[in-house]
Amino acid sequence: AALGRVLTVDALMASDLKNADEHVTVTINGHGPAGTIVAQGNGRGGVRGFIGNPRLNMTNPETHKLDVGRAVGREGTLTVTRDMGLKEPFTGMVNLYSGEIGEDFTYYFALSEQTPSMVAVGVLVDTDCSVKVAGGYLIQLLPGAPDETIDAVERGIKRAGAVTKMLEAGLTPED
């Protein structure tokens, strides 16, 4: 679930690249039992990644759902490196906010890239450890967006609910 969420955000970020040879690499190390998570997306739409401990299975005793935040850990960093084929790649880094991947990327965009963003990602893992559904969204506001627009987007996100619930119900990106 943690690796799937990171791969999803990386794919969303890579979709903004201008040419096939550009890359976005994400590294998360929260010092949790999941270990380091690395994902790399390219301008062709490809994404690949790995997680230090792929066999980890941590559930939250209250919700009985996978506990990604505890597995990732909260005492580390999220690093994004954008290689656009220039002399030097751009690297931004923030401390982890919660270990929950979507929240950490929302925090990263606000702090490192100074772009107000809403990031939600979800991976529904089946009992046989296969992925039933996975997806997410990245909404970034244009500079100077009025408060009414921000409020409307936030209301829409709350009304829509969890990404995995939408995907499991068969909703498409357009829906």
C-alpha positions as CSV (number, residue, x, y, z in Angstrom):
1,A,0.0,0.0,0.0
2,A,2.8,2.4,0.9
3,L,4.8,1.7,-2.3
4,G,1.6,1.9,-4.4
5,R,0.8,5.3,-3.0
6,V,4.3,6.6,-3.7
7,L,4.3,5.2,-7.2
8,T,0.9,6.9,-7.8
9,V,2.1,10.3,-6.7
10,D,5.3,9.9,-8.7
11,A,3.3,9.0,-11.8
12,L,1.1,12.1,-11.3
13,M,4.1,14.3,-10.9
14,A,5.9,12.7,-13.9
15,S,2.8,13.3,-16.1
16,D,3.8,17.0,-16.0
17,L,7.2,16.4,-17.6
18,K,7.8,17.9,-21.0
19,N,9.9,15.2,-22.7
20,A,10.4,11.5,-22.4
21,D,14.0,11.7,-21.0
22,E,13.0,13.7,-17.9
23,H,12.6,12.0,-14.6
24,V,11.0,12.6,-11.2
25,T,12.5,10.5,-8.4
26,V,10.9,10.3,-4.9
27,T,12.6,9.0,-1.9
28,I,10.8,8.5,1.5
29,N,12.6,7.4,4.6
30,G,10.5,7.7,7.7
31,H,12.7,5.3,9.7
32,G,9.7,3.0,10.1
33,P,9.6,-0.8,9.6
34,A,8.7,-0.4,5.9
35,G,12.2,0.9,5.2
36,T,13.1,3.3,2.4
37,I,10.7,3.8,-0.5
38,V,12.0,5.0,-3.8
39,A,10.0,5.6,-7.0
40,Q,11.0,7.1,-10.4
41,G,8.7,8.3,-13.1
42,N,9.6,9.4,-16.6
43,G,8.1,11.6,-19.3
44,R,6.9,8.5,-21.2
45,G,4.5,7.6,-18.4
46,G,6.6,4.8,-17.0
47,V,7.1,4.4,-13.2
48,R,9.1,2.0,-11.1
49,G,10.0,1.7,-7.5
50,F,10.9,-0.4,-4.5
51,I,10.3,-0.6,-0.8
52,G,12.8,-1.8,1.8
53,N,10.5,-4.3,3.5
54,P,7.8,-5.4,1.0
55,R,6.4,-8.2,3.2
56,L,5.5,-5.9,6.1
57,N,1.8,-6.2,7.2
58,M,0.8,-3.6,9.8
59,T,-2.8,-3.0,10.5
60,N,-4.4,-0.3,12.7
61,P,-6.1,-2.2,15.6
62,E,-8.9,0.3,15.7
63,T,-9.8,0.6,12.0
64,H,-8.5,-2.9,10.9
65,K,-7.0,-1.2,7.8
66,L,-3.4,-1.1,6.7
67,D,-1.5,1.4,8.9
68,V,0.7,3.0,6.3
69,G,1.7,6.0,8.5
70,R,3.1,3.7,11.2
71,A,4.8,1.4,8.6
72,V,6.5,4.4,6.9
73,G,7.3,6.2,10.1
74,R,7.3,9.9,10.8
75,E,10.9,10.7,11.8
76,G,12.4,11.1,8.4
77,T,12.3,12.9,5.1
78,L,10.5,13.1,1.7
79,T,12.9,14.0,-1.1
80,V,11.9,14.9,-4.7
81,T,14.5,15.2,-7.4
82,R,13.4,16.5,-10.8
83,D,15.9,15.8,-13.6
84,M,14.9,18.0,-16.5
85,G,18.1,17.4,-18.5
86,L,19.7,20.6,-17.3
87,K,23.2,20.9,-15.7
88,E,21.9,20.0,-12.3
89,P,18.7,18.4,-11.2
90,F,16.4,20.2,-8.8
91,T,16.0,18.6,-5.4
92,G,13.5,19.5,-2.7
93,M,13.3,17.9,0.7
94,V,10.9,18.2,3.7
95,N,10.5,16.4,7.0
96,L,7.7,13.9,6.9
97,Y,4.4,15.3,8.2
98,S,2.5,12.2,9.1
99,G,3.8,9.1,7.2
100,E,0.5,9.1,5.3
101,I,1.8,9.6,1.8
102,G,-0.9,12.0,0.5
103,E,-0.6,14.3,3.5
104,D,3.2,14.3,3.2
105,F,3.0,15.3,-0.4
106,T,0.5,18.0,0.3
107,Y,3.0,19.3,2.9
108,Y,5.9,19.0,0.4
109,F,4.2,21.0,-2.3
110,A,3.2,23.8,0.1
111,L,6.7,24.0,1.8
112,S,9.2,23.1,-0.9
113,E,7.5,24.1,-4.1
114,Q,5.3,26.8,-2.6
115,T,2.3,25.5,-4.5
116,P,-0.9,25.0,-2.6
117,S,-1.9,21.5,-3.5
118,M,-4.3,18.7,-2.5
119,V,-2.9,15.2,-2.8
120,A,-4.9,12.0,-2.2
121,V,-3.8,8.5,-3.0
122,G,-5.1,5.2,-2.2
123,V,-4.3,1.5,-2.7
124,L,-6.7,-1.2,-1.8
125,V,-4.8,-4.4,-1.1
126,D,-6.8,-7.7,-1.3
127,T,-6.4,-10.6,1.2
128,D,-4.0,-12.3,-1.2
129,C,-1.8,-9.2,-1.2
130,S,-2.7,-8.3,-4.8
131,V,-3.8,-4.8,-5.6
132,K,-7.5,-4.5,-6.1
133,V,-7.5,-0.8,-7.0
134,A,-5.0,2.1,-6.9
135,G,-5.2,5.7,-7.9
136,G,-5.2,9.3,-6.7
137,Y,-5.3,12.9,-7.6
138,L,-3.1,16.0,-7.4
139,I,-5.0,19.3,-7.5
140,Q,-2.8,22.4,-7.6
141,L,-4.3,25.9,-7.3
142,L,-3.2,28.7,-9.6
143,P,-1.4,31.6,-7.9
144,G,-3.9,34.1,-6.5
145,A,-6.8,31.7,-6.4
146,P,-9.6,33.3,-4.4
147,D,-10.7,31.9,-1.1
148,E,-14.0,30.9,-2.6
149,T,-12.3,28.7,-5.1
150,I,-10.2,27.1,-2.4
151,D,-13.2,26.5,-0.2
152,A,-15.2,25.0,-3.1
153,V,-12.3,22.6,-4.0
154,E,-12.0,21.5,-0.3
155,R,-15.8,20.9,-0.1
156,G,-15.7,18.8,-3.2
157,I,-12.8,16.7,-1.9
158,K,-14.7,16.1,1.4
159,R,-17.8,15.2,-0.5
160,A,-16.0,12.8,-2.9
161,G,-14.5,10.7,0.0
162,A,-11.7,8.3,-0.1
163,V,-10.0,7.5,-3.5
164,T,-10.1,3.8,-2.9
165,K,-13.9,3.9,-2.3
166,M,-14.4,5.8,-5.5
167,L,-12.3,3.4,-7.5
168,E,-13.8,0.3,-5.9
169,A,-17.3,1.6,-6.9
170,G,-16.1,1.7,-10.5
171,L,-15.8,5.5,-10.9
172,T,-13.6,6.8,-13.7
173,P,-11.3,9.9,-13.5
174,E,-14.0,11.8,-15.3
175,D,-16.6,10.7,-12.7
